[in-house]
């Protein structure tokens, strides 16, 4: 998973605690067996919940699913 700084540095209104790498890692671990689109959905929903429903900066998330032939 690749994410922009808008994901890592996301902060909810009135607080200074960033979403951070540890929260992102927890989401990744919890979705390790999920399909890529599901992992993105869970990550976005978790980020929106953390930011109280709206993004305050741009946020980009990219997951690549490689399946060897």
Buried (B, 14 or more C-beta within 10 A) or exposed (E): BEBEEBBBEBBBEEEEEBBBEEBBEEBBEEBEEBEEEEBBBBBBEBBBEBBEEEEEEEBEBEBEEEEEE
